[in-house]
Amino acid sequence: MVTDAIIERLRWHAGLHETAAEDIPSIASTTWPRGRGANDLQEALADCLNTLATLNLELNGEVPSAGAVRARDVPRSLAYAMTEIIRMIRECHDQAPDQQDAAIFARVAWRVETAWSAVLAGDIDEILKHVEQEEAARFE
């Protein structure tokens, strides 16, 4: 079962849910308006990916590859939050002032999309490890 806390955290990253002051930036605060730069974006990305890793276990069970427990549906508010997160990162890519910033935003978008796709696939046990392995195979 997906907890409200996980949905709220991802909605916060999407700028759709306000929470108390955080020690870390959200994806929304680092991408709109103008953002705070690549360092804050990396911190926000790490939290977003960790939240997706937790979501994976809530949605697909403690061992997703076993297939024993899987939610049948993804809450609409969660799907919308993920769409917004990816859209904001893509818009920053499209409006990046130089190729270096564009490359950073492209990689961040790819990492979020890869993690989200793995959650939806429902059979990936370790989201963070999966993203790292896929990234190594694709970019290095």
N, C-alpha and C positions, 0 to 999 in steps of 0.2 A: 504494500500500500504506500502510495506517495504521500508524504507528510506535508502539511501546510507550510512548515518551516522551509522545506526545500523549494517549494513553488515560490514562496515569498522571496527567498534569496535570489532565485533566478529572475523574478520580476523586478527585484531591486537592481540587479545588474542591467536589466533592460530599461531602467528608468521608469518603471510602471508601478513601483511600490516604494513608499518612503519608510525608512527605518531610522532608528536612533543613530547618532554619529558612529561612524565606523573607523577603525584604524587603517583600513585599506580603501582604495577607491573602487568604484563600480566600473563596469565596462561603459555604462552610459556617461559617467562623469569624466572618463578619459577620452571619450569620442565626441561628445557634444556638450556645449559648443566649444569648438577648437581643442578641447582636451588639455591634459597636463603633460603630455609627452610620453615617449616610449617606455621610460622607467616605470611610471605609474601604470601604463597599459600592461606591462608584463606582470605586475603584482595583481592587477585585476584579473588578468587571464588565468593566473595560477589559482585564484580563488574560484573562478568560474569553472575551471576544469575539475577542481576538487569537489565542487558542488555537484557536477555532473557524475562524478565517480560515485558519490553517495546516492544520487538519484538512481543510478544504474542498479544498485543493490536493492533499493526500495521498490523499484519497478519490476525487476527481473529476478529477485531472490538472492540469497547469500552466495550462491554459486550459479550465476546465470547460464553457464554452459550445460548445467544439468537439466535445465528446462522444467524443473519441478514446479516453480511458482513464477508466473508471469502475469502482469496486469494485462487485461484485454484492451484497455483504452488508455490513451494519454490525455490528461486533462487539457481542455482547450486553452486555459490561461497559461499553462506551461508551454504548449506549442507556440502560442503567440509570443511569449517572452523570448523563446529561442529564436524565432523569426526576427524579432526586433534586435536582439543582440547581434546576430549575423548581419542584418541590414546596416546597422550603425557602423560596424567595422568595415563593411564593403564600401559605404559612402566615404569613410575616411581614406580608404585606399584610392578611390576615384578622385578625391580632392587633395591628395597628398602633394605637398609643395615640391618634392623631389623624389628621385627613384629610390633612395634609401628608405625614406618614410613609407613609400608605396610598398616596398618589399616587406617591411615590418608588418604593415597592416594585412597584406596578402597572407603572410605566414600565420598571423594570429587568427584570421578568418578560417584558414584551412584547419588549424588545430581545433577550433571550436566546432566546425562542421564535422570533422572526423570523430570527435568525441560524441557529439549529438547523434550522428549516424550509428555509432557503436551502441549507444544506449537503445536506440530504436530497433537495432538488429536483435537485441535481447539475448545474445549468446556469448558476449565478451565478458570475461570475469574481471579483468583489471583494465579499466578505461585508460588510466594514465600510462600504464605500460604499453597498451595498444597504440596510443597516440605516438609515444616515443618510437616504437618499432616501425610504425608506418612512416613516420617522419624521417627516420634514418634511411629507410629503403627508398624514399622518394627524393630527398634533398641532399643526401650525402654520398 
